Amino acid sequence: FSTLAYQPGIALVAAGLLAPVATFVLVLVTLFAALPVYCAVSRRSFVGQGSIAMLENLFGGWKSKIFVLILLGFAATDFVITMTLSAADAARHAVANPFLHPYLGNGQFWVTTLLLFILATVFFVGFKEAINLAVALVIPFLGLNLFVLGVGLYDIIRQPALIEHCRLGLFTTSGETSWTAVFLVSAILFPKLALGLSGFETGVSVMPLVQSSVEDAHRAVPMLRVRNTRKMLALAAVIMSFYLLLSSFVTTILIPPVDYQSGGPASGRAVAWLAQRMFGNVFATAFDISTILILWFAGASAMAGLINLIPRYLPRFGMAPRWVAYRRPMVALLLLADMIVTGAFDANVEAQGSAYATGVLVLILSAAIAVTIAFWREYRNEGKTKSLPMAIFFAIATLVFFYTTVDNVFERPDGVIISSIFIVVILFFSGLSRYRRAQELRVRDMEFVDEASAKLWGSLVGKKVNL
């Protein structure tokens, strides 16, 4: 939901007057491609590995492990930059607020850093407390956005000339003469809005935290947990789709282009700018505070995702020390990564957007591929005829996400560069850890079969032993 703080502004910059139509395409992809893909993933990866675990089974031995490590690199890109980008946009809202600006000045970098430190501190205190706080922050944020956007929509309805002016400008700027052509142009533009697809991989990665029952936990497939996860994903997707469509429509009509361009007062804070213009500085400050809090805490879902994801792979591969499986050391490590990324991008929101989108899209593409292969194998190997149409459907979804990913990479290649750095770092330290652990002789308990063996052991201690 925190994406709502910057997604309307990104849509305006990327598509201009076409933003509502491009957002509509994004919503279609969300509801009829991404959501079904991750509902299928939840059925096959219910202990929190996400789509990565499904793809791990396609290969054997070290090919499988290296493939997983590469996907973990993209997952790290997605989740880490979720934290840094959200904190940076929260800092932008803070320094742009008329009441806070005299105290904060242009200190977006140090405000971002402070927010990341506070986030890590919350996770040091406890995970359950962090989740409860997230719930308390989301409800006021959605309520305030609904109020601002609802009033904006009412103003538009009272002034039909605004819609007509926007419609004429739409056909003039796009050079098209029919709504069909406008829709096709918007379909080409929609990959630039791909940040709106974030959140699905995080949703399945935290599945172990979704409510289940004692009986359900002992089943081969805990269907109660799967159903609850699907409800969570579907409800989030529907709510967010509604907000994206409403915010895109209202901001496109009410915000002049000069204000939402980079460096303008509405840049990165389109709905907050509307709140300030319509209701004044006092209400806008309350709106900004709510937005800052949820943006700051958006990192909680990413932090939770990585805390659940990384310990399921690296220690099992023998590629990480044992402390990786513990929450607080992982939080400290992720905080260090956040600091490095924030410093590298100088807490710039736009600069991090491409890397964020690349991580999101690669994970969704991998999920679509994994689900397609799973249904195809069910049809070929198990003779399930119902799986064939599902395999065809998800193959089409895979093509959509493949196009989106490739378009994003060619448009903004720096995202692949950033993801590659994460991949190289993970491969290097995993290989180093694997080498060190390969030199260890790890024995937790030892019991002699008989007294003769105990005496033999005494004669062996201190000598070279060939195993």
C-alpha positions as CSV (number, residue, x, y, z in Angstrom):
1,F,0.0,0.0,0.0
2,S,2.9,2.4,0.6
3,T,3.5,2.4,-3.2
4,L,0.5,4.7,-3.4
5,A,2.8,7.5,-2.0
6,Y,4.9,7.6,-5.1
7,Q,3.2,5.5,-7.8
8,P,0.8,8.2,-9.1
9,G,3.7,10.6,-9.6
10,I,5.7,7.9,-11.4
11,A,2.8,7.2,-13.6
12,L,2.4,10.9,-14.5
13,V,6.1,11.3,-15.3
14,A,6.1,8.1,-17.4
15,A,2.8,8.4,-19.3
16,G,1.5,12.0,-18.8
17,L,-2.1,12.2,-19.7
18,L,-2.1,8.5,-20.6
19,A,-1.4,7.6,-17.0
20,P,-5.0,6.5,-16.1
21,V,-5.2,4.2,-19.1
22,A,-1.7,2.8,-18.5
23,T,-2.6,2.3,-14.8
24,F,-5.7,0.4,-16.0
25,V,-3.5,-1.9,-18.0
26,L,-1.3,-2.3,-14.9
27,V,-4.4,-3.2,-12.9
28,L,-5.5,-5.8,-15.5
29,V,-2.0,-7.4,-15.3
30,T,-2.1,-7.4,-11.5
31,L,-5.6,-9.0,-11.1
32,F,-5.5,-11.4,-14.1
33,A,-1.8,-12.4,-14.2
34,A,0.2,-11.6,-11.1
35,L,-2.5,-12.5,-8.6
36,P,-3.3,-16.0,-10.1
37,V,0.4,-16.7,-10.4
38,Y,1.1,-16.1,-6.8
39,C,-2.1,-17.9,-5.7
40,A,-0.7,-20.9,-7.5
41,V,2.7,-20.4,-5.9
42,S,1.1,-20.3,-2.4
43,R,-0.3,-23.9,-3.0
44,R,3.2,-25.2,-3.9
45,S,5.5,-23.2,-1.6
46,F,3.7,-22.9,1.7
47,V,6.7,-22.7,4.0
48,G,7.9,-19.4,2.7
49,Q,10.4,-20.1,0.0
50,G,8.3,-18.4,-2.7
51,S,8.8,-19.1,-6.3
52,I,12.6,-19.6,-5.8
53,A,12.0,-23.0,-4.2
54,M,9.8,-24.1,-7.1
55,L,12.6,-23.3,-9.6
56,E,15.2,-24.9,-7.4
57,N,13.7,-28.3,-8.2
58,L,14.2,-27.8,-12.0
59,F,17.9,-28.4,-11.8
60,G,20.2,-30.8,-9.9
61,G,23.3,-30.3,-7.8
62,W,25.3,-27.2,-8.0
63,K,23.4,-25.9,-11.0
64,S,20.3,-25.7,-8.8
65,K,22.2,-24.0,-6.0
66,I,23.8,-21.3,-8.3
67,F,20.5,-20.6,-9.9
68,V,18.9,-20.1,-6.5
69,L,21.8,-17.8,-5.5
70,I,21.2,-15.7,-8.6
71,L,17.5,-15.4,-7.8
72,L,18.4,-14.5,-4.2
73,G,20.4,-11.6,-5.7
74,F,17.3,-10.3,-7.5
75,A,15.2,-10.9,-4.3
76,A,17.8,-8.9,-2.3
77,T,17.6,-6.1,-4.9
78,D,13.8,-6.0,-4.6
79,F,13.6,-6.2,-0.8
80,V,16.6,-4.0,0.1
81,I,15.6,-1.2,-2.3
82,T,12.0,-1.5,-1.0
83,M,13.5,-0.4,2.3
84,T,15.8,2.3,0.9
85,L,13.5,3.7,-1.7
86,S,10.6,3.9,0.7
87,A,12.7,5.6,3.4
88,A,14.0,8.1,0.8
89,D,10.5,9.0,-0.4
90,A,9.4,9.3,3.3
91,A,12.3,11.7,3.7
92,R,11.2,13.7,0.6
93,H,7.7,14.1,2.1
94,A,9.3,15.3,5.3
95,V,11.6,17.9,3.8
96,A,8.9,19.2,1.5
97,N,6.4,19.7,4.3
98,P,5.9,23.4,5.0
99,F,6.1,23.0,8.8
100,L,9.0,20.5,8.8
101,H,11.1,22.1,6.1
102,P,12.5,24.9,8.4
103,Y,13.9,22.3,10.7
104,L,15.0,19.6,8.2
105,G,16.1,21.9,5.3
106,N,17.3,19.8,2.4
107,G,18.6,17.0,4.6
108,Q,17.0,14.2,2.7
109,F,20.0,11.9,3.1
110,W,20.3,12.1,6.8
111,V,16.6,11.8,7.3
112,T,16.6,8.6,5.2
113,T,19.4,7.2,7.2
114,L,17.6,8.0,10.5
115,L,14.4,6.3,9.3
116,L,16.3,3.1,8.4
117,F,18.0,3.0,11.8
118,I,14.6,3.3,13.5
119,L,13.2,0.6,11.4
120,A,16.0,-1.8,12.3
121,T,15.5,-0.9,16.0
122,V,11.9,-1.9,15.8
123,F,12.9,-5.3,14.5
124,F,15.5,-5.7,17.2
125,V,12.7,-5.2,19.8
126,G,10.5,-7.9,18.3
127,F,8.8,-9.2,15.1
128,K,5.3,-9.4,16.4
129,E,5.4,-5.8,17.7
130,A,6.6,-4.7,14.2
131,I,3.6,-6.4,12.5
132,N,1.1,-4.9,15.0
133,L,2.5,-1.4,14.3
134,A,2.2,-2.0,10.6
135,V,-1.6,-2.6,10.9
136,A,-2.0,0.5,13.0
137,L,-0.2,2.6,10.3
138,V,-2.0,1.2,7.2
139,I,-5.6,2.0,8.2
140,P,-5.2,5.8,8.7
141,F,-3.0,6.0,5.6
142,L,-5.7,4.4,3.4
143,G,-8.4,6.5,5.1
144,L,-6.7,9.8,4.5
145,N,-5.9,8.9,0.8
146,L,-9.5,7.9,0.2
147,F,-10.7,11.2,1.7
148,V,-8.3,13.4,-0.4
149,L,-9.0,11.5,-3.6
150,G,-12.7,11.3,-3.0
151,V,-12.9,15.1,-2.6
152,G,-10.7,15.5,-5.7
153,L,-13.1,13.2,-7.7
154,Y,-16.0,15.3,-6.4
155,D,-14.4,18.4,-7.7
156,I,-13.8,16.8,-11.1
157,I,-17.5,15.7,-11.3
158,R,-18.6,19.2,-10.6
159,Q,-16.5,20.6,-13.4
160,P,-17.1,18.4,-16.5
161,A,-14.9,20.8,-18.5
162,L,-11.8,19.4,-16.7
163,I,-12.6,15.9,-18.1
164,E,-13.2,17.2,-21.6
165,H,-10.0,19.3,-21.5
166,C,-8.1,16.2,-20.4
167,R,-9.7,14.1,-23.1
168,L,-8.8,16.6,-25.9
169,G,-5.3,16.8,-24.5
170,L,-5.0,13.0,-24.4
171,F,-5.7,12.6,-28.1
172,T,-3.6,15.6,-29.0
173,T,-0.5,14.6,-27.1
174,S,-0.7,10.9,-28.0
175,G,-1.4,11.6,-31.7
176,E,-4.1,8.9,-31.7
177,T,-7.8,9.3,-32.8
178,S,-9.5,6.3,-31.1
179,W,-9.6,4.8,-27.6
180,T,-8.4,1.5,-29.0
181,A,-5.2,3.1,-30.2
182,V,-4.8,5.0,-26.9
183,F,-5.2,1.6,-25.0
184,L,-2.5,0.0,-27.2
185,V,-0.1,2.9,-26.7
186,S,-0.7,2.7,-22.9
187,A,-0.1,-1.1,-23.0
188,I,3.4,-0.3,-24.4
189,L,4.0,2.3,-21.7
190,F,2.7,0.2,-18.7
191,P,6.1,-1.5,-17.9
192,K,7.3,1.9,-16.7
193,L,4.6,1.7,-14.0
194,A,5.8,-1.8,-12.9
195,L,6.5,-0.6,-9.3
196,G,2.8,-1.1,-8.7
197,L,3.3,-4.8,-9.0
198,S,5.5,-5.0,-5.9
199,G,4.4,-7.0,-2.9
200,F,3.4,-10.4,-4.2
201,E,6.7,-12.2,-3.6
202,T,6.8,-10.7,-0.1
203,G,3.3,-12.0,0.5
204,V,4.3,-15.6,-0.1
205,S,7.7,-15.3,1.5
206,V,6.0,-14.6,4.9
207,M,3.5,-17.5,4.6
208,P,4.8,-19.2,7.8
209,L,3.3,-16.2,9.7
210,V,-0.2,-16.6,8.2
211,Q,-2.7,-18.1,10.5
212,S,-3.2,-21.8,10.4
213,S,-4.2,-24.6,12.9
214,V,-2.5,-27.4,14.7
215,E,-4.3,-30.0,12.5
216,D,-3.6,-28.1,9.4
217,A,0.2,-27.8,10.2
218,H,0.5,-31.6,10.2
219,R,-1.0,-32.1,6.7
220,A,1.0,-32.5,3.6
221,V,-0.4,-29.3,2.3
222,P,-1.7,-26.9,4.9
223,M,-4.7,-25.7,2.9
224,L,-6.1,-23.4,5.7
225,R,-2.8,-21.4,5.5
226,V,-2.9,-21.5,1.7
227,R,-6.5,-20.2,1.6
228,N,-5.7,-17.5,4.1
229,T,-2.7,-16.4,2.1
230,R,-4.8,-16.3,-1.1
231,K,-7.4,-14.1,0.7
232,M,-4.6,-11.8,1.9
233,L,-3.1,-11.5,-1.6
234,A,-6.5,-11.1,-3.3
235,L,-7.8,-8.4,-0.9
236,A,-4.5,-6.5,-1.1
237,A,-4.6,-6.6,-4.9
238,V,-8.2,-5.5,-5.1
239,I,-7.8,-2.6,-2.6
240,M,-4.6,-1.4,-4.3
241,S,-6.0,-1.6,-7.8
242,F,-8.9,0.6,-6.7
243,Y,-6.5,3.1,-5.1
244,L,-4.2,3.1,-8.1
245,L,-7.0,3.8,-10.6
246,L,-8.6,6.5,-8.5
247,S,-5.3,8.2,-7.7
248,S,-4.1,8.1,-11.3
249,F,-7.4,9.6,-12.6
250,V,-7.6,12.4,-10.0
251,T,-3.9,13.4,-10.1
252,T,-3.8,13.4,-13.9
253,I,-6.7,15.8,-14.2
254,L,-5.9,18.1,-11.2
255,I,-2.1,18.4,-11.2
256,P,-0.5,20.6,-13.9
257,P,2.4,19.0,-15.7
258,V,4.9,21.7,-14.6
259,D,4.2,20.6,-10.9
260,Y,4.7,16.8,-11.2
261,Q,7.8,16.9,-13.3
262,S,11.2,16.2,-11.6
263,G,12.0,18.9,-9.2
264,G,8.4,20.2,-9.1
265,P,6.4,20.5,-5.8
266,A,4.3,17.4,-6.6
267,S,7.3,15.2,-7.7
268,G,7.2,12.0,-5.8
269,R,4.3,13.2,-3.6
270,A,1.3,13.8,-6.0
271,V,-1.5,13.0,-3.5
272,A,0.2,14.9,-0.7
273,W,0.5,17.9,-3.0
274,L,-3.3,17.7,-3.7
275,A,-3.9,17.4,0.1
276,Q,-1.9,20.6,0.7
277,R,-3.6,22.5,-2.1
278,M,-7.2,21.5,-1.2
279,F,-7.1,21.6,2.6
280,G,-4.1,23.7,3.7
281,N,-0.9,23.1,5.5
282,V,-2.3,21.7,8.8
283,F,-4.2,18.9,7.1
284,A,-1.4,18.3,4.7
285,T,1.0,17.9,7.6
286,A,-1.2,15.2,9.1
287,F,-1.3,13.5,5.7
288,D,2.4,13.8,5.3
289,I,3.0,12.3,8.7
290,S,0.8,9.3,7.9
291,T,2.6,8.9,4.6
292,I,6.0,9.2,6.1
293,L,5.2,6.5,8.7
294,I,3.9,4.0,6.2
295,L,6.7,4.6,3.8
296,W,9.2,4.2,6.6
297,F,7.5,1.0,7.7
298,A,7.1,-0.3,4.2
299,G,10.6,-1.7,4.8
300,A,9.1,-4.0,7.5
301,S,7.6,-6.3,4.9
302,A,10.8,-6.4,3.0
303,M,12.8,-7.0,6.2
304,A,10.4,-9.7,7.1
305,G,10.7,-11.3,3.7
306,L,14.5,-11.5,3.7
307,I,14.6,-12.7,7.3
308,N,12.4,-15.6,6.3
309,L,13.9,-16.2,2.9
310,I,17.7,-16.2,3.3
311,P,17.9,-18.6,6.3
312,R,16.0,-21.1,4.2
313,Y,18.7,-21.4,1.6
314,L,22.2,-20.3,2.5
315,P,22.7,-22.3,5.7
316,R,21.1,-25.4,4.0
317,F,23.6,-25.0,1.2
318,G,26.5,-24.7,3.7
319,M,27.0,-21.2,2.4
320,A,26.5,-19.1,5.4
321,P,27.5,-19.1,9.1
322,R,25.0,-20.3,11.6
323,W,24.2,-16.8,12.9
324,V,22.4,-16.1,9.6
325,A,19.5,-18.1,10.9
326,Y,18.9,-15.7,13.8
327,R,16.8,-12.5,13.4
328,R,18.9,-9.8,15.1
329,P,22.2,-10.5,13.2
330,M,20.3,-10.6,10.0
331,V,18.7,-7.3,10.8
332,A,22.1,-5.8,11.4
333,L,23.4,-7.2,8.1
334,L,20.4,-5.8,6.2
335,L,20.8,-2.4,7.9
336,L,24.4,-2.3,6.6
337,A,23.2,-3.1,3.1
338,D,20.6,-0.4,3.4
339,M,23.3,2.2,4.4
340,I,25.5,1.2,1.5
341,V,22.6,1.5,-1.1
342,T,21.4,4.8,0.4
343,G,24.9,6.2,0.2
344,A,25.4,4.9,-3.4
345,F,22.2,6.6,-4.6
346,D,22.4,9.6,-2.3
347,A,18.9,8.8,-1.1
348,N,17.5,9.6,-4.6
349,V,14.0,8.0,-5.2
350,E,14.0,8.2,-9.0
351,A,17.5,6.7,-9.3
352,Q,16.5,3.6,-7.2
353,G,13.3,3.1,-9.1
354,S,14.8,1.1,-12.0
355,A,16.7,-1.3,-9.8
356,Y,13.6,-1.8,-7.7
357,A,11.4,-2.5,-10.8
358,T,14.0,-4.9,-12.2
359,G,14.1,-6.9,-8.9
360,V,10.3,-7.0,-8.8
361,L,9.8,-8.1,-12.4
362,V,12.5,-10.8,-12.4
363,L,10.9,-12.4,-9.3
364,I,7.4,-12.2,-10.8
365,L,8.7,-13.6,-14.1
366,S,10.4,-16.5,-12.3
367,A,7.2,-17.2,-10.4
368,A,5.2,-17.3,-13.7
369,I,7.7,-19.7,-15.3
370,A,7.7,-22.0,-12.2
371,V,3.9,-22.2,-12.1
372,T,3.7,-22.9,-15.8
373,I,6.2,-25.7,-15.6
374,A,4.4,-27.1,-12.5
375,F,1.0,-27.3,-14.3
376,W,2.6,-28.7,-17.4
377,R,4.3,-31.5,-15.4
378,E,1.1,-32.3,-13.7
379,Y,-0.6,-32.7,-17.1
380,R,2.3,-34.8,-18.7
381,N,3.4,-36.9,-15.7
382,E,0.2,-37.3,-13.7
383,G,-2.4,-37.1,-16.4
384,K,-4.4,-34.2,-14.9
385,T,-6.3,-32.9,-17.8
386,K,-7.4,-29.8,-15.9
387,S,-3.8,-28.7,-15.6
388,L,-3.4,-28.2,-19.4
389,P,-5.5,-25.1,-19.7
390,M,-3.9,-23.7,-16.5
391,A,-0.5,-24.3,-18.1
392,I,-1.5,-22.5,-21.2
393,F,-3.0,-19.6,-19.2
394,F,0.2,-19.2,-17.1
395,A,2.4,-19.5,-20.2
396,I,0.5,-16.4,-21.6
397,A,1.1,-14.6,-18.3
398,T,4.8,-15.6,-18.5
399,L,5.0,-13.9,-21.9
400,V,3.4,-10.7,-20.5
401,F,5.9,-10.6,-17.7
402,F,8.8,-11.4,-20.0
403,Y,7.9,-8.5,-22.3
404,T,7.6,-6.2,-19.2
405,T,10.9,-7.3,-17.8
406,V,12.8,-7.0,-21.1
407,D,11.3,-3.6,-21.8
408,N,12.2,-2.4,-18.4
409,V,15.8,-3.7,-18.7
410,F,16.3,-2.0,-22.1
411,E,14.7,1.2,-20.9
412,R,16.6,1.4,-17.7
413,P,19.6,-1.0,-17.7
414,D,21.1,0.3,-14.5
415,G,18.6,-2.0,-12.6
416,V,20.4,-5.0,-14.0
417,I,23.7,-3.5,-13.0
418,I,22.6,-3.0,-9.4
419,S,21.1,-6.5,-9.3
420,S,24.3,-7.9,-10.7
421,I,26.3,-6.3,-7.9
422,F,24.0,-8.1,-5.3
423,I,24.4,-11.4,-7.2
424,V,28.2,-11.1,-7.3
425,V,28.3,-10.2,-3.6
426,I,26.1,-13.2,-2.6
427,L,28.1,-15.6,-4.8
428,F,31.4,-14.4,-3.5
429,F,30.5,-14.5,0.2
430,S,28.6,-17.8,-0.2
431,G,31.5,-19.4,-2.0
432,L,33.9,-18.1,0.7
433,S,31.7,-19.4,3.5
434,R,31.3,-22.8,1.7
435,Y,35.1,-23.1,1.3
436,R,35.7,-22.4,5.0
437,R,33.0,-24.8,6.2
438,A,34.4,-27.5,3.8
439,Q,37.6,-27.4,5.9
440,E,35.8,-28.1,9.1
441,L,35.2,-31.5,10.8
442,R,31.8,-30.9,12.5
443,V,30.9,-33.4,15.2
444,R,28.2,-32.6,17.8
445,D,28.1,-35.8,19.7
446,M,30.3,-38.9,19.9
447,E,29.5,-42.3,21.5
448,F,31.8,-45.3,21.5
449,V,30.5,-48.7,20.6
450,D,32.6,-50.5,23.2
451,E,35.5,-50.1,25.6
452,A,38.0,-51.2,22.9
453,S,36.9,-48.4,20.6
454,A,37.3,-45.9,23.5
455,K,40.9,-47.1,24.0
456,L,41.5,-47.0,20.2
457,W,40.3,-43.3,20.1
458,G,42.9,-42.4,22.8
459,S,45.6,-43.8,20.6
460,L,44.4,-41.8,17.5
461,V,44.1,-38.3,19.2
462,G,46.7,-35.9,17.9
463,K,47.6,-38.0,14.9
464,K,46.8,-37.7,11.2
465,V,43.5,-39.5,10.4
466,N,42.4,-40.5,6.9
467,L,38.6,-40.7,6.5
